[in-house]
Amino acid sequence: MEAVKRIRRSESMWRELLARYEASGMSVLEFCRAEGIHRTVFQRWRSRLKGNGKSGKAKPRATAKVAIPFIDIGAVATDRSRYEVRLELGDGMILSIARG
């Protein structure tokens, strides 16, 4: 028995395959047989790339939200010392809050 070699395709390769399928006039089954692609993989990619509206980009995966601890600035005594909170937000944007 011959082992099946898997081919990893990038998103751009899948876009090309889907464009060829649209132009072929074949059914999904015929096209997948001709290209040597498993039908369910083809359908999954077709759904993924088609289901995003006009942008054409793959849907972003859901990310887990991490609870960020609350900083109570009102609880810090101002008579003893001065404090500053500095947040670097990325892309050169910095938020600074100073008290005291």
PELIN-V674542 format. One record per helix or strand of 3 or more residues. SS is the DSSP state (H for helix, E for strand). FROM is the first residue (numbers start at 0). LEN is the number of residues. Records with the same first field share a line. If there is no record, write none. Layout:
SS->FROM-LEN  FROM-LEN
This chain:
H->10-14  27-8  38-12  72-3
E->82-8  92-7
